[in-house]
Amino acid sequence: MSSEFRSDENMEEWAGNDQGQGHFVDSSSRSHHSLHRNSNPNLGGSGIEAFGHGSFTDIGAAGGVEEDEGPARLFSILEEAVPRPNEETDLNHRRELVEQTWDLVRRWLWTHQDAEERCSAAYIRGQANATPLHLMCKLNNPPSDLIQDIVDAAPDVAGWTDSHGWLPLHHACANGASPDVLRILIDAYPDGKITQDSLNRTPLHFYATRNSDNLASMVENVELLCDSGAAELTDKGGMLPMHYACAYGTSDVVLKVLADAYPDSLTAREQKGRTPMHLAMVNAHRDASPGVIRFLLEGEGSQTVNRRDHDGFLPLHLLAKGLENYRADGSMQRNNVSECLEMYLSAGPTPDADFLTALQDLPDWLQDTAVINPHVRNILNQKIIQRFPTSILMLDGYALFFLIVAFEFASKNHIELRFYNDRDPGEERPGWPVTNETSVAIIVLFAGATYFLGRELVQIISLISLGGLKTWFTDATNYLDMAVIISVYYNTILMVNPGFGDASGFRASCAFTKGILWAAVIYFLKSTNVQFAVFVGGVYFVINRLIAFLLAVGIMLLAFAQMFFIVYLEDPICTGYTNNVTTSTTGENLTMAPTMTLDGEVYAEDPSDCQQFPHCMFWFSLLKVYTMMMGEIGTETRYYDRLVAQLLYLLYAFVVVILLSNMLIAIVTDLYEVIQHDRAAIVFWSNRLDFVAEMDAISYGTRKRIRSCFGEKGGGGLAPGAPSEVVELPNGAPQLSAKDNPDEDDNAAGTKYFREGWKQLMMLFDSNLYDDIDLTPGNIEFWCYLCFQILAVIFFIPLWLMAGVATAGWLWPPQVREYLFVQKETAISRAELEHKKLEQLKQISGELKSFKADLGREMQSDRDDMVRLKLEVEAVQSEVLSDLMQVKELMQTLLDLGGGGSLLSSGPPGGSHIQPGARRM
C-alpha cells in the first residue's frame, strides 16, 4: 500500500468466501476458501477415482499408481502440475512446469489415439471430484487443441461439476483461459454459462475478477459469457458479476460490456446494501480501481455516491474502514487511493454530518488530499458561515476572553490572600491586609468552565449517535478543552475555600492554568486565521520530525552533565569551606555551612546555604549544560584550574553550542518553511474540517434528541445538510437524502431577509446605482441620497453589527459572516505546482508511450506488408520462372521436331563444340 500499500494479510478487503455473506475478509477471520487461492480456487488432492462409462472405480492414491501409459497417467500428469496450497514457486519455474505438462499431455494423447482409452482417461475423478478437464482448466492458459481433444473424447465431462459445484468452465474463467477454450467448453455444454456453483456463482463471476489478461481477449470472453443472462444472476451474497468486477478492478471496456448486458447492475445492491461504488472504494488501493471509479461516475453509478449500505455507511466510510490499519509506505497504491478519493469528492457528495465524520476518519495523509479538494473547501466555507457554527465560534472566543480576565483577577487576589493568611505574626507588606473580592469572578469562571463542559458532552453524545466517537479521541483540541475545564474547575474550587491546600501549590496551579488558557486562545484563532493555523501546524510538524534529533541532543546533554559532575566529584571546590560570608541584601556577616570562594563568587556544599557550584550535584550539572546550550555561559574562568574540565568545555562548546544548536536552527527553519509554503492550505482546511464536523455533529445530535423527546416527525429538526427524508430506491433499502439545497440555513426566511436588507444598504454606496439621475447639490435627490448614506454609516450599519456581536453573530447578515470567515482560494503551494508538473509529465509520458505503441504497431504492420509483398513477389517470380521453363521446354520440343535446335544449344560463336543430337548444317 519494494513497499506495499496494503498486503492481503493486514488489510480488511473484499473477497468472496464460502459462506457467501461477508464481503470483507479480516486477517483474523479470513476464510480458507476464497475466490482465488494461489490463482486456483480448488486444489486437486493426491487420491484419484476413475469413472469408466458411468461406473466408479477407486484406484488409490497417486503415489501408488504405477508410472504406466494407462488412462490414470493423464490425471497424474495434470495433478502434479496443479499448485499446492501455500506453495511458493518462482513464476518462470511455474511457467516452465506448465509447458512441460502440456508436452507430456500431448505425448500421452499422441500415443493413445484409441477413443476408448481417451474416454476412460477423461472420466477419471480425483479429490474434490475433479476430472482431467477440471485440472487442465486450473492451469493457466490451457491450449485449445488439448481441451478440444478431451472434449471430443468425452463431451459430457464439460457439464460435470466438482465438489464445489464448479464446471471446467468455472475453472477456465477463474484462471484466464483464452476465448477459444471458453468457446469449446460452452459449445460442449451451453448451459454452463448460467450454471451456478455451491455459492451461486456463475463462470462470469469468476472471470469478472480478471484484470491482467489481454484486453481484447477479456472483452471477447465477457461478451461470450454475458449473452445468456449471466450478468443478471447473483451469488448467495446477492452480488452480481458487476460487484465482483468493481471490487477486484478491471478494465473500463469490460465494465461497459457488463453494464450493457445488465444496466441496473451499476446501481444494484448486494445483501448488505453495498453497491459497486462501495466495493470499488473499499478496494481503492488496487491499480485498476481509479479506472473503475471513473467509469462508475461517468455513468449511472454516479447515483450511488450518496447511497448508504444497510449499516448506514457511505462509500467514503468504506474507504476509511479499509484503511484503518494502513501503514503509509506504498507510493503507487497511495496514489491510487488518492485518485479514487479525488474523483469521488469531485462528484459532489451531499455534505451531511456523516460525510464530514467520514472525512475525519481518513488517515492523515489522505485527509490532506481531501481538505484541499474544491468541493470540500466549498462545503466548509458554506458550513462555517451558517448561524450555528458562527455563534459557537464567537461564543468560544467570548468564553475564553472572560475566563482569562476573571481568572487573572481572581487568582491574583487569592494568591495574595493565601500568603497573607500564612504570614508570620507582625509581618506587614504594602497592600496588606488583603480581602476576598472575587465573588463575581468565581461565578464567571464556573459559568465559562460549564459552557465548555456542556459543549464537550453534547459533542460526545452527538458523535455516539453518528457512530463516530473515535474521532473525538483523535482530535487534540478536545484534550486541550478538557484541560481547560479541569484546571479552571480545580482552581475555582480552591478559591471558594481559601483554606484548602497550600499557598505555593495553589500559585503553581494558577500559573499552569494560565498557560493552558492562552494555549486555548491560540487553538481558537487557528480555526479562523490561516496564519495561526500555519503557526500551530508548524509547531506540531516541527516537533514531530525533531523527535530523533531532540533525543540525540538529550543524550549529549546527559553525557556532558555526567562528565562534568565526575570531574568535580570530591573536588575542594565542592568540599572546601570558608565561614564568613557577606549577604547581598543586608551586608551582614553570617556563619554558614562549608563554603569556598572562587573568583569572587561564593559556593557552598548545601544549595540552601549559598550559591552552589554548578557541577557539584548531577541535577545542577544537567541544568547548567542545558542553560549553556541556550547561551548562558557564566564565568569564563570557571574551569581554569582543571585541564580535563577545560577540554570538556571546549568539546562541549564545539559539539553542542556550535554544531547541534546551529543544526537545530537550520532544521526548524527548513521544516517551518515547508509548513508555511507547502502545507499552509492543508493545515488550515484540516483545522476548519475539525471545527465544522464538530459543529455539524452537535447540531445534528441535539436536534435529533429534541425530535425524539417531543416525538417530532419529518425533517424540521435536522442539522443543516443532514438527511431530511426517506426515499425508496430500486433494488435496495430506503435511502436517506436531503431536500433541495443542503445549506438550509441560507434558505431560512430570516436569513433571506437579512441578506436582502444588507444588500440594499450596500447599494446606497454603489456609484453606478443612479447613473441615470442627476445627483448634483442643487437637486433634492442628492440630499436625500446623502442623508440615507449618513444614516446608514452612523446608525444602521453600526447598530446591526453591534447586534450581531451581542448575539454571537446570530443577527449578522450572511454577507458579514462570509466576509469574516470565508477563506478564499489559497495560493498554490510549491508542492501543488510540483504535483501539477508531475501530472503533466505523466500525461506526456503516457502520450509518448501511446505514440510509441502506435508507431510500433505501424512498423509491425509495414513489416508484415513487406513480408507479404516479398512473398507475393517470390510467388510471382516462381510463377514466371515456371512459365519460362515451360516455354523453354516447349521451344526445345518444337526445335527438336522442326530443326534449329543447334541455334539454341550451340556454343559461343567460333566454337567447334557440337551438342549431341544436334544436326550439323
Stockholm file with secondary structure:
# STOCKHOLM 1.0

chainA/1-921         MSSEFRSDENMEEWAGNDQGQGHFVDSSSRSHHSLHRNSNPNLGGSGIEAFGHGSFTDIGAAGGVEEDEGPARLFSILEEAVPRPNEETDLNHRRELVEQTWDLVRRWLWTHQDAEERCSAAYIRGQANATPLHLMCKLNNPPSDLIQDIVDAAPDVAGWTDSHGWLPLHHACANGASPDVLRILIDAYPDGKITQDSLNRTPLHFYATRNSDNLASMVENVELLCDSGAAELTDKGGMLPMHYACAYGTSDVVLKVLADAYPDSLTAREQKGRTPMHLAMVNAHRDASPGVIRFLLEGEGSQTVNRRDHDGFLPLHLLAKGLENYRADGSMQRNNVSECLEMYLSAGPTPDADFLTALQDLPDWLQDTAVINPHVRNILNQKIIQRFPTSILMLDGYALFFLIVAFEFASKNHIELRFYNDRDPGEERPGWPVTNETSVAIIVLFAGATYFLGRELVQIISLISLGGLKTWFTDATNYLDMAVIISVYYNTILMVNPGFGDASGFRASCAFTKGILWAAVIYFLKSTNVQFAVFVGGVYFVINRLIAFLLAVGIMLLAFAQMFFIVYLEDPICTGYTNNVTTSTTGENLTMAPTMTLDGEVYAEDPSDCQQFPHCMFWFSLLKVYTMMMGEIGTETRYYDRLVAQLLYLLYAFVVVILLSNMLIAIVTDLYEVIQHDRAAIVFWSNRLDFVAEMDAISYGTRKRIRSCFGEKGGGGLAPGAPSEVVELPNGAPQLSAKDNPDEDDNAAGTKYFREGWKQLMMLFDSNLYDDIDLTPGNIEFWCYLCFQILAVIFFIPLWLMAGVATAGWLWPPQVREYLFVQKETAISRAELEHKKLEQLKQISGELKSFKADLGREMQSDRDDMVRLKLEVEAVQSEVLSDLMQVKELMQTLLDLGGGGSLLSSGPPGGSHIQPGARRM
#=GR chainA/1-921 SS CCCCSCCTTTCCBCCCBTTSSCCCBCTTSCCSSBSCSTTCSSCCCSEEEEEETTEEEEEEEGGGSCSCSSHHHHHHHHHHHSCCTTCCCCHHHHHHHHHHHHHHHHHHHHHCCCHHHHHHHHTCEEGGGCCHHHHHHHSSSCCHHHHHHHHHHCGGGGGCCCTTSCCHHHHHHHTTCCHHHHHHHHHHCGGGGGCCCTTCCCHHHHHTTCCSSCHHHHHHHHHHHHTTSGGGCCCTTCCCHHHHHHHHCCCHHHHHHHHHHCGGGGTCCCTTSCCHHHHHHHTTTSTTHHHHHHHHHHSGGGGGTTCCCTTSCCHHHHHHHHTTTCCSCCHHHHHHHHHHHHHHHHTCCCCCHHHHHHHHHSCHHHHHHHHTSHHHHHHHHHHHTSHHHHHHHHHHHHHHHHHHHHHHHHHHHHHHHHHHHTSCTTCCCTTCSCCCCCHHHHHHHHHHHHHHHHHHHHHHHHHHHHTCTHHHHHCHHHHHHHHHHHHHHHHHHHHHSTTSSCHHHHHHHHHHHHHHHHHHHHHHHHTTCHHHHHHHHHHHHHHHHSHHHHHHHHHHHHHHHHHHHHHTTTCHHHHCCCSEEECTTTCCEEECSSEEEETTEEEESSTTTSCCCTTSSHHHHHHHHHHHHTTCCCCTTTTTTCHHHHHHHHHHIIIIIIIIHHHHHHHHHHHHHHHHHHSHHHHHHHHHHHHHHHHHHHHHHHHHHHHHHHTCCSSTTCCTTSCCEEECCTTSCCEEECCSCSCGGGGSHHHHHHHHHHHHHHHTTCTTTTTTSCCCTTSHHHHHHHHHHHHIIIIIHHHHHHHHHHTTTTTSCHHHHHHHHCCCCCCCCHHHHHHHHHHHHHHHHHHHHHHHHHHHHHHHHHHHHHHHHHHHHHHHHHHHHHHHHHHHHHHHHHHHHHSCHHHHHCCSTTCCCCCTTCCCC
#=GC SS_cons         CCCCSCCTTTCCBCCCBTTSSCCCBCTTSCCSSBSCSTTCSSCCCSEEEEEETTEEEEEEEGGGSCSCSSHHHHHHHHHHHSCCTTCCCCHHHHHHHHHHHHHHHHHHHHHCCCHHHHHHHHTCEEGGGCCHHHHHHHSSSCCHHHHHHHHHHCGGGGGCCCTTSCCHHHHHHHTTCCHHHHHHHHHHCGGGGGCCCTTCCCHHHHHTTCCSSCHHHHHHHHHHHHTTSGGGCCCTTCCCHHHHHHHHCCCHHHHHHHHHHCGGGGTCCCTTSCCHHHHHHHTTTSTTHHHHHHHHHHSGGGGGTTCCCTTSCCHHHHHHHHTTTCCSCCHHHHHHHHHHHHHHHHTCCCCCHHHHHHHHHSCHHHHHHHHTSHHHHHHHHHHHTSHHHHHHHHHHHHHHHHHHHHHHHHHHHHHHHHHHHTSCTTCCCTTCSCCCCCHHHHHHHHHHHHHHHHHHHHHHHHHHHHTCTHHHHHCHHHHHHHHHHHHHHHHHHHHHSTTSSCHHHHHHHHHHHHHHHHHHHHHHHHTTCHHHHHHHHHHHHHHHHSHHHHHHHHHHHHHHHHHHHHHTTTCHHHHCCCSEEECTTTCCEEECSSEEEETTEEEESSTTTSCCCTTSSHHHHHHHHHHHHTTCCCCTTTTTTCHHHHHHHHHHIIIIIIIIHHHHHHHHHHHHHHHHHHSHHHHHHHHHHHHHHHHHHHHHHHHHHHHHHHTCCSSTTCCTTSCCEEECCTTSCCEEECCSCSCGGGGSHHHHHHHHHHHHHHHTTCTTTTTTSCCCTTSHHHHHHHHHHHHIIIIIHHHHHHHHHHTTTTTSCHHHHHHHHCCCCCCCCHHHHHHHHHHHHHHHHHHHHHHHHHHHHHHHHHHHHHHHHHHHHHHHHHHHHHHHHHHHHHHHHHHHHHSCHHHHHCCSTTCCCCCTTCCCC
//
